[in-house]
Structures are given as structure tokens and as C-alpha cells.
Amino acid sequence: MGPARAAAFFRESNPEADSFRAVLYSSLAKTGKGHMTDAVIRDSFAPLPCDIVFDAELNEGLEHPCALDYFAYSGGREINSIRVYSIGGGAIRIVGKTYEEPDELYPHNSFSELAAYCREKNIRLWQYVEEMEGPDIWGYLSEVWQVMKQSITDGLAAEGILPGGLDVHRKAGLLFNQYKSGEEPETKENRTVCSYAFAVAEQNAGAGIIATAPTCGSCGVVPAVLYYFQQKLALPDRIILQGLAAAGIIGNVIKSNASISGAECACQAEIGSACCMAAAALGEIKDKSIAQIECAAEIAMEHMLGLTCDPIDGLVQIPCIERNAVAAMRAINAMSLAEFLTETSKLSFDTVVKTMYETGRDLGCGYRVTAEAGLAKYYSKHKDSR
């Protein structure tokens, strides 16, 4: 997403160009083919040609591991270039250029600050979002929710093998339809929630349409939890959108004070953040207190600390898809625990976010979306396939 947005900006800025070149560095170079980054860049510049170069050796001087340079040419002569950092969730930073992310709308930088504001005004998290964003936020969140639901529906119906060469079969439909007589309610809940998470994550891996929540690789967690509980509790979309607003608050706190980028802080920043967001969303739709919502988000992240990002062959398939399902169930468990443990909690959400950021920066580069360590290093298709 980030490279595509940057490509659109660069192309629009150079209308006289007749060809382009993209050079991908560090983590982006090592997993670019697996993430189909080269394909989306070419699509973004089409019908004009764009040469793609993967330079996995350059690491020095980079402000972020997901870095790339774009070059524009006219008649074979270079006329412009930019350096871009893809910093997670589709957000980008362009060095020395006027391209800017939308202005920060939230004046409270930490969860403790915004929670204190909500308590002072006696409002819920979703009301805080509405106050800061304006009423138009509900139209946007409605669109996000429709995409989430459609990705579940499409993912459950899809069959076959995901592209990329790992021969990973789609499992969402299999999970969803694997009812057995006498199945316990807890088993059904686990199977159903996991099937929804698989559905969305498989849509992402198969280049379907998904909503980043907060990233592509962690896209299945939030929709799985919200869709299941919408059906279980017979909730209208209006309530679900309030849950999405609370999830967004949590994601924004993490992004502002740490990172949602797997290349920067490993999978704890992606799937861990998604787990926090889903736990908070669940707390909001169940009308839990702000303290309980904070506790649920803290529990969700605390037990994701140190989670590595080691996608095999750079593909968002193993362990990414299954990990979405595990995190969805963990989000539900975190909210359940928070209902009983909030009053005895010793850690704030802000503390665990800070801890996650430092932990991620301390992890070896091989465990941060490079496909060079962990499962990506030791997996053998012939030895490990069953």
C-alpha cells in the first residue's frame, strides 16, 4: 500500500516522464516479491514502464527498514527522484518533499491522557472519536465495516491454493463448515471466529480486497471478532462502528507512540496491535468501562511481546494466516480476563506500548520481516510438508 501511494504521488508529480525505476532496500527488498510489491509498483506506473531493482545489501543510512527510491526519466535522462519510507499500515514518509500524511486530529498523545479527558467529560471512546473527527467519520467506518464483512464472505466461499509457491490451501471454508454433532459451544465459537480470521487473511494473501486493521498482515483479527459478536449478540451496525472507533483509538496510540510496522518492531507491532484493537472494540460494543477496555488492550499486547515476524519466502501465509486466528481468540480472552482483573491491574496500556517498541527495536533484524531467520530460515517445503 505504501509503495503504491508513493508511486501515485511521484507519477503525478512528473507528468513529463516516460519511464520510471524503483529500487527497494533492506526489508522491503528481502520480502518484496513475496508481498508482490514489485507487481503493485508496476501497476501503479502502468502503462508507462517501471524497472524494479531489489537491493537487499544497503542498510546503512536508512531511517526505516522499508525504504525505496523512485526515479523518473524522460528520453532516457533522469529528471527526478525521491526516497520513500513505507512506515506501516499504508502510511509513507517522503524525504524532503511536500507530501504529508493527514494532520493529527487527536490532541491527546497517550491513552492515559485521552482516558482522563473522556472521564472528565463523561463520554465513551467512540464519542471521543466523533468529537475529534467529526460526524463524517461514521461514513468512513461504515465503508470499512462493509469491506470487512465482504472479505469474510468472499474468503469463506473461496477455495484452492494461494499463489506464491508454498502450496498453502485455503482453510477458512473448511473450518467454518466442519460442524460435528454434539459440538460444545466453546468449540463452535473458537472454530467460527478462527474461520472468519482465516477468511480475511487468506483474502489478503490471495490479493483480495481487505481493510488494513492495522496492517495487511494482521487484517483478519478485528473483523473476525466483531463479525462473530455482531451475530452472537444481534447487534446493529451502529454499535459495531462504535467498536471500530475504539479500535482505531488503540491503533492510533500504538502508531503514535511506538510502531505498527513489522519491519520496525516485528509481528508484535502488527498482530499484537490488531489483538489490542480487537479486544478494545469488543469491550466497546459490550459497553465495558474505559478502565476495562484499557486493561483488555494491555493484556492483549503484554502477551504478544517479543513475537517475531519471520514469513516463509516473504509471503503473508505461514505463519501469518494462522496467527490472525490465534490473535482473534486471544483478544476475546483478554477482554474476558479484563472483566475480572481490571481493579488489580498493575500495568497501563501506555507502559506496554513503550515496552513493545523497545522490544521490537532490540530484536535481531532477521526477525523483522526479512525472511532470513526463524521459520523462514528453517522451513523446508519437502521436509515439513504433510
C-alpha positions in Angstrom: 0.0 0.0 0.0 2.7 2.5 1.0 4.8 2.0 -2.2 1.6 2.3 -4.3 0.6 5.5 -2.7 4.1 6.9 -3.2 4.2 5.8 -6.8 0.9 7.6 -7.5 2.3 10.7 -5.9 5.6 10.5 -7.8 3.9 9.8 -11.2 1.5 12.8 -10.7 4.5 15.0 -9.8 6.3 14.0 -13.0 3.8 14.2 -15.9 6.5 14.6 -18.5 8.2 11.3 -17.5 8.0 8.4 -20.0 9.6 5.7 -17.7 10.4 5.0 -14.1 12.7 3.0 -11.9 12.2 1.7 -8.4 15.0 0.5 -6.1 13.8 -1.4 -3.0 16.1 -1.7 0.0 16.5 -3.7 3.3 13.4 -5.4 4.5 11.3 -4.2 1.5 13.9 -5.8 -0.9 14.0 -9.1 1.0 10.3 -9.7 1.1 9.1 -7.5 -1.8 8.5 -10.4 -4.2 6.6 -12.4 -1.5 4.5 -9.3 -0.8 4.0 -8.6 -4.5 5.5 -5.2 -4.0 7.0 -5.2 -7.5 3.7 -6.1 -9.1 1.8 -3.3 -7.4 4.6 -0.8 -8.3 4.4 -1.7 -11.9 0.6 -1.5 -11.8 0.8 2.0 -10.3 3.0 3.3 -13.1 1.3 1.4 -16.0 1.0 1.8 -18.9 4.4 3.5 -18.5 7.3 1.1 -17.9 9.0 0.8 -14.5 12.2 -1.1 -13.9 12.4 -2.8 -10.5 15.6 -3.4 -8.6 15.9 -5.3 -5.3 18.9 -4.1 -3.3 19.0 -6.1 -0.1 22.5 -5.2 0.8 22.0 -1.5 1.6 21.1 -0.9 5.2 23.3 2.0 6.3 21.8 5.4 6.4 18.2 4.2 6.2 15.7 5.8 8.6 13.4 2.9 8.3 13.9 -0.7 7.0 11.1 -0.4 4.4 12.8 2.0 2.1 12.8 2.6 -1.6 13.9 5.2 -4.2 11.8 6.2 -7.2 13.5 7.7 -10.4 11.7 9.4 -13.2 13.1 9.5 -16.8 12.3 11.4 -20.0 14.0 10.4 -23.2 16.4 8.2 -21.2 17.5 11.1 -18.9 16.8 11.2 -15.2 14.6 14.1 -14.3 13.6 13.5 -10.7 14.0 11.1 -7.8 12.6 10.6 -4.3 13.3 8.4 -1.3 10.3 6.9 0.4 9.8 5.1 3.7 6.8 2.8 4.0 6.2 3.1 7.7 3.2 0.7 8.2 -0.5 0.5 7.5 -0.2 2.2 4.2 1.4 5.3 5.7 4.5 6.8 4.0 7.2 9.4 4.6 8.9 11.1 1.6 12.2 12.7 2.4 12.3 16.4 1.6 9.0 16.5 -0.2 5.7 18.2 0.5 3.7 15.0 0.6 2.2 14.8 4.1 0.0 12.4 6.0 -3.2 14.0 7.2 -2.9 16.3 10.1 -3.0 14.6 13.5 -6.6 15.1 14.8 -6.1 13.8 18.3 -4.6 16.3 20.8 -4.1 13.6 23.4 -0.9 11.6 22.7 -1.3 8.8 25.2 -4.1 6.5 26.3 -3.9 7.9 29.8 -4.4 11.4 28.6 -7.4 10.7 26.4 -9.0 8.4 29.0 -8.7 11.2 31.6 -10.4 13.6 29.0 -13.2 11.1 28.5 -13.8 10.6 32.2 -13.8 14.4 32.7 -16.5 14.9 30.0 -18.3 11.6 30.9 -18.0 10.3 27.3 -17.1 6.9 25.8 -14.2 6.3 23.4 -16.4 6.3 20.4 -17.8 9.7 21.4 -14.3 11.0 21.7 -13.6 9.9 18.2 -16.7 11.6 16.9 -15.8 14.8 18.7 -12.3 14.8 17.3 -13.0 13.5 13.8 -16.5 15.0 13.2 -19.6 13.2 12.1 -18.2 12.2 8.7 -16.1 9.5 10.5 -19.2 7.3 10.6 -19.5 7.1 6.8 -15.8 6.1 6.6 -16.1 3.5 9.3 -19.3 2.1 7.6 -17.3 1.7 4.4 -14.5 -0.1 6.4 -17.0 -2.4 8.0 -18.7 -3.3 4.7 -15.2 -4.2 3.3 -14.5 -6.3 6.4 -17.8 -8.2 6.1 -17.4 -8.8 2.4 -13.8 -10.1 2.9 -15.2 -12.7 5.3 -18.0 -13.7 3.0 -15.6 -14.0 0.0 -12.9 -15.7 2.0 -15.3 -18.4 3.3 -16.5 -19.1 -0.2 -13.1 -19.2 -1.9 -11.3 -22.5 -2.5 -8.0 -23.6 -3.9 -4.3 -22.9 -3.3 -2.9 -19.5 -2.5 -0.4 -18.0 -5.0 3.3 -17.9 -4.2 4.6 -21.5 -4.4 4.1 -22.7 -0.8 1.1 -24.8 -1.8 -1.0 -23.4 1.0 -4.6 -24.4 0.8 -7.4 -22.1 1.8 -8.8 -23.4 5.0 -11.5 -20.8 6.0 -14.4 -22.6 4.4 -13.2 -25.9 5.8 -13.1 -24.6 9.3 -16.4 -22.9 9.1 -18.3 -25.9 7.7 -16.6 -28.5 9.9 -19.5 -28.9 12.3 -19.7 -32.1 14.3 -22.8 -33.4 16.1 -22.7 -32.6 19.8 -20.1 -29.8 19.4 -19.6 -27.8 22.5 -20.5 -24.0 22.4 -16.9 -23.1 23.2 -15.6 -25.3 20.4 -18.1 -23.7 17.9 -17.1 -20.2 19.0 -13.4 -21.0 18.5 -13.9 -22.6 15.1 -16.2 -19.9 13.9 -14.1 -17.0 15.0 -11.0 -18.6 13.6 -12.7 -19.3 10.2 -13.5 -15.6 9.9 -9.9 -14.7 10.7 -8.6 -17.2 8.2 -11.1 -15.9 5.6 -9.8 -12.3 5.7 -6.2 -13.3 6.0 -6.5 -15.6 3.0 -8.1 -12.9 1.0 -5.1 -10.7 1.7 -2.7 -13.5 0.8 -4.6 -14.1 -2.4 -4.6 -10.4 -3.4 -8.3 -9.9 -2.5 -9.7 -6.6 -1.0 -9.3 -6.2 2.7 -9.2 -3.4 5.3 -5.9 -2.9 7.0 -6.5 -3.2 10.7 -3.9 -2.0 11.3 -1.9 -3.7 8.6 -2.4 -6.1 5.7 -0.7 -9.0 7.5 -2.9 -8.5 10.6 -6.2 -7.8 8.8 -8.2 -10.8 10.0 -8.2 -10.2 13.7 -10.6 -7.2 14.2 -13.2 -8.3 11.6 -13.3 -11.8 12.9 -14.1 -10.7 16.5 -16.6 -8.0 15.6 -18.4 -10.1 13.0 -18.8 -13.1 15.4 -20.1 -10.9 18.2 -22.4 -9.0 15.9 -24.1 -12.2 15.1 -24.0 -13.7 18.6 -25.4 -10.6 20.3 -27.6 -9.5 17.4 -26.0 -6.0 17.3 -26.8 -3.4 14.6 -24.0 -2.0 12.5 -24.2 1.3 14.5 -22.8 -0.5 17.6 -20.1 -2.2 15.6 -19.0 1.1 14.2 -18.6 2.3 17.7 -16.4 -0.7 18.3 -14.3 0.2 15.2 -13.9 3.7 16.5 -12.5 2.4 19.8 -10.2 0.0 17.9 -8.9 2.9 15.9 -8.1 4.9 19.1 -6.0 2.0 20.3 -4.2 1.6 16.9 -3.5 5.3 16.8 -2.0 5.3 20.3 0.3 2.4 19.3 1.3 4.1 16.0 1.9 7.4 17.6 4.0 6.2 20.5 5.6 3.1 19.0 5.0 1.4 15.6 2.6 -0.8 13.7 5.4 -1.8 11.3 6.6 -5.4 11.3 9.8 -4.3 9.6 10.5 -2.0 12.5 9.2 -3.9 15.6 8.3 -7.4 14.3 5.0 -9.1 14.4 4.2 -7.9 17.9 3.6 -4.5 16.2 1.3 -5.9 13.7 -0.7 -8.9 15.1 -0.1 -7.6 18.6 -1.6 -4.3 17.7 -4.5 -5.9 15.9 -5.2 -8.1 19.0 -5.3 -4.9 21.2 -7.6 -3.2 18.8 -10.0 -6.2 18.7 -10.0 -6.5 22.5 -10.8 -2.8 22.8 -13.5 -3.0 20.1 -15.1 -5.9 21.9 -15.1 -4.0 25.1 -16.8 -1.0 23.5 -19.6 -3.0 21.9 -20.2 -4.8 25.2 -20.4 -1.4 27.0 -17.4 -2.0 29.3 -15.7 0.8 31.1 -12.7 2.7 29.8 -10.6 1.1 32.5 -11.7 -2.4 31.4 -11.0 -1.6 27.8 -7.6 -0.4 28.6 -6.9 -3.5 30.7 -8.0 -5.7 27.9 -5.8 -4.0 25.4 -2.9 -4.1 27.8 -3.3 -7.9 28.4 -3.5 -8.5 24.7 -0.2 -6.7 24.0 1.6 -7.9 27.1 1.4 -11.5 25.9 2.4 -10.7 22.4 5.7 -9.1 23.4 8.7 -10.5 21.5 6.6 -12.0 18.8 8.8 -12.3 15.7 7.9 -11.7 12.1 9.5 -14.5 10.0 7.3 -15.1 7.0 8.4 -18.1 4.9 9.6 -16.9 1.5 8.4 -13.5 2.4 4.8 -14.5 1.8 2.0 -13.4 4.2 0.9 -17.1 4.6 3.0 -19.0 7.1 2.8 -18.2 10.0 0.7 -15.1 9.3 -2.7 -16.5 8.4 -3.0 -18.9 11.3 -1.6 -16.2 13.6 -4.6 -14.0 12.8 -6.9 -16.7 14.1 -4.8 -17.2 17.3 -4.8 -13.4 17.9 -8.6 -13.2 17.4 -9.2 -15.7 20.1 -6.6 -14.1 22.4 -8.4 -10.8 22.0 -11.6 -12.4 23.3 -9.8 -14.0 26.2 -8.1 -10.7 27.0 -11.5 -8.9 27.3 -12.9 -11.8 29.4 -9.9 -11.5 31.8 -10.2 -7.7 32.0 -13.8 -8.0 33.2 -12.4 -9.7 36.4 -8.9 -8.3 36.7 -9.1 -4.6 35.9 -9.1 -3.5 39.6 -5.9 -5.4 40.3 -4.0 -4.5 37.1 -0.5 -3.2 37.6 0.4 -2.2 34.1 -1.0 0.7 32.0 -1.6 0.3 28.3 0.9 3.2 27.7 3.6 1.2 29.5 3.1 -2.0 27.5 3.2 0.1 24.2 6.5 1.6 25.2 7.8 -1.8 26.1 6.7 -3.3 22.8 8.6 -0.6 20.9 11.8 -1.1 22.8 11.5 -4.9 22.5 10.9 -4.7 18.8 14.0 -2.4 18.2 16.1 -4.9 20.3 15.1 -7.9 18.2 17.6 -9.0 15.5 17.0 -7.8 12.0 16.3 -11.3 10.8 13.1 -11.4 12.9 11.7 -8.3 11.4 10.2 -9.1 8.0 13.3 -10.2 6.2 12.5 -13.9 5.7 16.0 -14.7 7.0 15.5 -16.1 10.4 13.1 -18.3 12.5 10.6 -20.3 10.5 11.8 -18.6 7.2 15.3 -19.9 7.8 14.5 -23.5 8.9 11.3 -24.3 7.0 11.8 -26.9 4.2 8.9 -27.5 1.9 9.8 -31.1 1.3 10.8 -31.9 4.9 8.0 -30.1 6.7 5.0 -30.5 4.4 2.4 -33.0 5.5 
